[in-house]
Amino acid sequence: MTASTRPPLPIARLHLTVRAEGPLQLPPYAGSMLRGAFGHALLALSPLPHTDGKPCALHASCPYCQLFAAPPLPGHSLQKFSHMPQPYVIEPPTGGAQRLQAGQPFGFGLVLVGKALGLLPTVLQAWQRALRTGLGPRHTSCTLLEVIDENGLQRLSDKREQLSNLNLSIPPTPVLGEHATLHFLTPLRLQVQGKPVRAAQLTARDVFVALARRTQLLCDVHLGAAAPQLDFAALSTQAAAINLQGEGLRWFDWGRYSQRQQQEMQLGGLLGSVHLQGDLAPFAQLLHQGQWLHVGKNATMGLGGYRLEA
């Protein structure tokens, strides 16, 4: 793919507006809470029960399997994994911990990727169910008020006939020169040899390889034989020539309690900005669509989100 073209992987961002029907305490980072509610609602809509979140016998048509527990591609060489990357990203409300009163609205983003766009009616139905069942420790019931596309031009409902002709896509890839800045809006969690990458250790290669790996896996799952194949050896060599300079880059600690694992999970990462200098043209598409796909660990709950400034 060349610059100024649309990437082959279908991607779209939606904005959901929700009203709390009672007092609701939003945690400092609500991505985990929202993801859990979404997953439980999808399980309730699934045709078969699931054990420990594993794919069921109807995984090819089961919405929970497609979104939360897709089986790995047989014989895939890029990495060993038990599940494929999930084709969505939840972008939680900004502003940290908030206490909402009854009747008070709040909003969050939802990025859908590839085949997940074909499940949009079920996705909206699941969100309606999740919100109605309730959020937070008190299971505060909420109402889904509105779903609009990223540009605010299309209002969506869960009616299939209204979704068939929607134009959901991201803007074309811009042309990049030799300078760009990534402003990380949510913690960036990268690991090298099983250890978290701190600010002083972060390199352009770390960022680009993580972006490329996530993009390639999603393309392979959702485009099949038509998926373009990245040259990881060439990409790694080119990335090594890019200079990365942190700007206010700092480590941010954030923890959540995992109901499934029954323990506190530490999910710290890097916040701030990084300035990239060098030949960025080969990375233009990766950097552009990464603004929707996010990068690094726990991307599905919104970590690794950034804005590209060219």
C-alpha positions as CSV (number, residue, x, y, z in Angstrom):
1,M,0.0,0.0,0.0
2,T,1.2,3.5,-0.7
3,A,0.6,6.8,1.0
4,S,-2.6,8.7,0.4
5,T,-4.6,5.5,-0.1
6,R,-7.2,3.8,2.1
7,P,-5.9,0.8,4.0
8,P,-7.4,-2.5,2.9
9,L,-8.5,-3.5,6.5
10,P,-12.0,-2.2,7.2
11,I,-11.9,0.0,10.3
12,A,-14.5,2.3,11.8
13,R,-14.9,4.3,14.9
14,L,-18.3,4.9,16.6
15,H,-19.2,7.2,19.4
16,L,-21.8,6.0,22.0
17,T,-23.7,8.4,24.3
18,V,-25.1,6.8,27.4
19,R,-27.2,8.1,30.3
20,A,-26.8,6.8,33.8
21,E,-30.1,6.0,35.4
22,G,-28.7,6.2,38.9
23,P,-25.5,7.3,40.7
24,L,-22.5,5.8,38.8
25,Q,-18.9,5.8,39.9
26,L,-16.6,5.6,36.9
27,P,-13.2,4.2,37.8
28,P,-10.0,6.1,36.9
29,Y,-9.8,4.1,33.7
30,A,-13.2,2.7,32.6
31,G,-12.0,0.6,29.7
32,S,-11.8,-2.6,31.7
33,M,-15.3,-2.1,33.2
34,L,-16.9,-1.5,29.8
35,R,-15.1,-4.4,28.2
36,G,-16.3,-6.8,30.9
37,A,-19.9,-5.6,30.6
38,F,-19.7,-6.0,26.8
39,G,-18.3,-9.5,27.1
40,H,-21.0,-10.7,29.5
41,A,-23.7,-9.3,27.3
42,L,-22.3,-11.1,24.2
43,L,-22.2,-14.3,26.2
44,A,-25.9,-13.9,27.0
45,L,-26.6,-13.6,23.3
46,S,-24.5,-16.6,22.3
47,P,-26.2,-19.8,21.1
48,L,-24.1,-22.1,23.2
49,P,-22.5,-21.8,26.7
50,H,-18.8,-21.2,26.9
51,T,-16.2,-22.6,29.3
52,D,-13.4,-20.3,30.5
53,G,-14.0,-18.0,27.5
54,K,-12.9,-20.7,25.0
55,P,-14.4,-20.9,21.5
56,C,-17.6,-23.0,21.3
57,A,-18.6,-25.5,18.6
58,L,-20.4,-22.8,16.6
59,H,-17.4,-20.4,16.7
60,A,-17.8,-19.5,13.0
61,S,-21.2,-17.9,13.7
62,C,-21.1,-17.2,17.4
63,P,-20.8,-13.5,18.1
64,Y,-18.9,-14.0,21.4
65,C,-16.3,-16.2,19.7
66,Q,-15.9,-13.8,16.8
67,L,-15.4,-10.8,19.1
68,F,-13.9,-12.3,22.3
69,A,-12.6,-15.8,21.6
70,A,-11.8,-16.4,18.0
71,P,-9.6,-19.6,17.6
72,P,-6.1,-19.0,16.2
73,L,-5.3,-19.5,12.6
74,P,-3.8,-23.0,12.0
75,G,-0.1,-22.9,11.3
76,H,0.4,-19.2,11.6
77,S,4.1,-18.3,11.9
78,L,4.0,-14.8,13.3
79,Q,3.6,-15.7,16.9
80,K,2.2,-18.3,19.2
81,F,-1.1,-17.4,20.8
82,S,-4.2,-19.0,22.2
83,H,-6.6,-16.4,20.8
84,M,-6.5,-14.1,17.8
85,P,-6.4,-10.3,18.4
86,Q,-9.9,-9.1,19.1
87,P,-11.5,-7.0,16.3
88,Y,-12.6,-4.1,18.5
89,V,-11.2,-1.3,20.7
90,I,-13.1,0.3,23.5
91,E,-12.1,3.9,24.0
92,P,-13.3,4.9,27.5
93,P,-14.3,8.3,28.8
94,T,-11.5,10.7,29.5
95,G,-11.0,12.7,32.6
96,G,-10.2,9.9,35.2
97,A,-12.5,8.9,38.0
98,Q,-15.9,10.5,37.9
99,R,-19.1,10.3,40.0
100,L,-22.1,10.6,37.7
101,Q,-25.6,11.5,39.0
102,A,-28.8,9.9,37.8
103,G,-29.7,11.3,34.4
104,Q,-26.1,12.5,33.7
105,P,-24.8,11.4,30.2
106,F,-21.3,10.2,29.3
107,G,-19.7,8.9,26.2
108,F,-17.1,6.5,24.9
109,G,-15.7,5.3,21.6
110,L,-15.9,1.9,19.9
111,V,-13.6,0.9,17.1
112,L,-14.7,-2.1,15.0
113,V,-12.3,-4.0,12.7
114,G,-12.8,-6.3,9.7
115,K,-15.6,-8.9,10.2
116,A,-16.8,-7.1,13.4
117,L,-18.4,-4.5,11.1
118,G,-20.7,-7.2,9.8
119,L,-21.7,-7.9,13.4
120,L,-22.7,-4.3,14.0
121,P,-26.4,-5.1,14.7
122,T,-25.4,-7.7,17.3
123,V,-22.8,-5.4,18.8
124,L,-25.3,-2.6,19.3
125,Q,-27.8,-5.1,20.8
126,A,-25.1,-6.4,23.2
127,W,-24.3,-2.8,24.3
128,Q,-27.9,-2.1,24.9
129,R,-28.1,-5.2,27.1
130,A,-24.9,-4.5,28.9
131,L,-25.9,-1.0,29.8
132,R,-29.4,-2.0,30.8
133,T,-27.9,-4.8,33.1
134,G,-25.8,-2.2,34.7
135,L,-22.2,-0.8,35.2
136,G,-20.0,-0.5,38.2
137,P,-20.0,-2.2,41.6
138,R,-23.7,-1.3,42.1
139,H,-24.7,-2.4,38.6
140,T,-26.1,1.0,37.8
141,S,-28.5,0.7,34.9
142,C,-27.8,2.9,31.9
143,T,-29.5,3.8,28.7
144,L,-27.9,3.9,25.2
145,L,-29.0,7.3,23.9
146,E,-27.2,7.6,20.6
147,V,-24.6,5.9,18.4
148,I,-23.0,8.0,15.7
149,D,-20.1,7.5,13.3
150,E,-16.8,9.2,13.9
151,N,-17.7,12.3,11.7
152,G,-21.1,12.7,13.4
153,L,-22.8,12.3,10.0
154,Q,-24.7,9.0,10.5
155,R,-26.9,8.0,13.4
156,L,-27.1,4.2,13.9
157,S,-29.6,1.9,15.4
158,D,-29.7,-1.9,15.7
159,K,-32.0,-2.3,12.8
160,R,-30.3,-4.4,10.1
161,E,-32.0,-2.7,7.2
162,Q,-30.6,0.7,8.4
163,L,-27.0,-0.6,8.7
164,S,-26.6,-2.3,5.3
165,N,-25.7,0.9,3.3
166,L,-23.6,2.6,5.9
167,N,-20.3,4.1,4.8
168,L,-18.1,3.4,7.8
169,S,-14.4,3.9,7.1
170,I,-11.3,6.0,8.2
171,P,-9.7,8.8,6.2
172,P,-7.0,8.1,3.6
173,T,-3.5,7.7,4.7
174,P,-1.6,11.0,4.7
175,V,1.9,11.5,3.2
176,L,4.6,11.6,5.9
177,G,7.9,13.3,5.5
178,E,10.8,13.1,8.0
179,H,9.1,14.3,11.1
180,A,6.0,13.2,13.1
181,T,4.9,13.1,16.7
182,L,2.8,10.5,18.5
183,H,0.8,11.9,21.4
184,F,-0.1,8.9,23.6
185,L,-3.6,9.5,25.1
186,T,-3.7,6.2,27.0
187,P,-0.9,4.2,28.5
188,L,1.4,2.4,26.0
189,R,2.3,-1.1,27.2
190,L,5.1,-2.7,25.3
191,Q,7.2,-5.7,26.4
192,V,10.6,-6.9,25.2
193,Q,11.6,-10.3,26.3
194,G,8.7,-10.4,28.8
195,K,9.7,-7.1,30.5
196,P,7.8,-3.8,30.2
197,V,9.5,-1.1,28.1
198,R,10.2,2.1,30.1
199,A,10.7,5.6,28.7
200,A,14.5,5.5,28.6
201,Q,14.4,2.1,26.7
202,L,11.7,2.9,24.1
203,T,12.9,2.9,20.5
204,A,11.1,3.5,17.2
205,R,11.7,-0.2,16.4
206,D,9.7,-1.2,19.5
207,V,6.7,0.9,18.3
208,F,6.8,0.0,14.7
209,V,7.2,-3.7,15.2
210,A,4.3,-3.8,17.7
211,L,2.1,-1.9,15.3
212,A,3.1,-4.1,12.4
213,R,2.5,-7.3,14.4
214,R,-1.0,-6.2,15.4
215,T,-1.9,-5.0,12.0
216,Q,-0.6,-8.2,10.2
217,L,-2.5,-10.5,12.5
218,L,-5.8,-8.5,12.1
219,C,-5.3,-8.5,8.3
220,D,-4.6,-12.2,8.2
221,V,-7.8,-13.0,10.2
222,H,-10.1,-10.6,8.4
223,L,-8.8,-10.5,4.9
224,G,-7.6,-14.1,4.5
225,A,-5.7,-14.8,1.3
226,A,-6.1,-11.2,0.2
227,A,-4.1,-9.8,3.2
228,P,-1.0,-7.9,2.2
229,Q,2.1,-9.3,3.9
230,L,4.5,-7.0,5.6
231,D,8.2,-7.6,5.2
232,F,9.2,-7.7,8.9
233,A,13.0,-7.9,8.2
234,A,13.0,-4.8,6.0
235,L,10.6,-3.0,8.4
236,S,12.9,-3.7,11.3
237,T,16.0,-2.5,9.4
238,Q,14.2,0.7,8.4
239,A,12.9,1.3,11.9
240,A,16.4,1.1,13.3
241,A,17.3,4.2,11.3
242,I,14.4,6.2,12.9
243,N,15.3,8.5,15.8
244,L,12.8,8.6,18.7
245,Q,12.9,11.4,21.2
246,G,10.5,11.3,24.2
247,E,8.7,14.5,25.1
248,G,7.3,14.4,28.6
249,L,7.3,10.6,28.4
250,R,6.5,9.1,31.8
251,W,5.4,5.9,33.4
252,F,1.8,5.8,34.6
253,D,0.7,3.0,37.0
254,W,-2.9,1.7,36.7
255,G,-4.4,-1.4,38.1
256,R,-7.6,-3.3,37.7
257,Y,-9.2,-6.3,39.4
258,S,-9.6,-9.3,37.2
259,Q,-12.8,-11.2,38.0
260,R,-11.7,-14.1,35.8
261,Q,-8.2,-14.4,37.5
262,Q,-9.4,-13.3,40.9
263,Q,-6.5,-11.0,41.4
264,E,-5.3,-7.4,41.0
265,M,-3.7,-6.7,37.6
266,Q,-1.1,-4.0,37.1
267,L,-1.4,-2.4,33.7
268,G,1.0,0.5,33.8
269,G,2.3,2.1,30.7
270,L,3.9,5.2,29.1
271,L,2.1,8.5,28.7
272,G,3.4,11.6,26.9
273,S,4.7,12.1,23.4
274,V,7.4,10.8,21.1
275,H,8.9,12.7,18.2
276,L,10.0,10.5,15.3
277,Q,12.7,11.7,12.8
278,G,13.8,9.9,9.7
279,D,12.3,8.4,6.5
280,L,8.7,7.8,7.7
281,A,7.2,7.1,4.3
282,P,7.3,3.3,4.7
283,F,5.5,3.6,8.0
284,A,2.8,6.1,7.0
285,Q,0.0,3.5,6.8
286,L,0.9,1.7,10.0
287,L,1.1,5.0,12.0
288,H,-2.1,6.3,10.5
289,Q,-4.4,3.3,11.1
290,G,-2.7,2.7,14.5
291,Q,-4.7,5.7,15.7
292,W,-7.8,3.4,15.4
293,L,-6.2,0.1,16.2
294,H,-4.0,1.2,19.1
295,V,-0.7,-0.4,19.9
296,G,0.7,-2.7,22.6
297,K,-0.9,-4.8,25.2
298,N,-4.5,-4.5,26.3
299,A,-5.4,-2.5,23.3
300,T,-9.0,-3.8,23.3
301,M,-9.7,-1.9,26.5
302,G,-8.3,1.3,25.0
303,L,-4.6,1.2,26.1
304,G,-2.0,2.3,23.6
305,G,-4.2,5.0,22.0
306,Y,-2.4,7.9,20.3
307,R,-2.9,10.9,18.0
308,L,-0.5,11.3,15.0
309,E,0.7,14.8,14.3
310,A,2.6,15.0,11.0
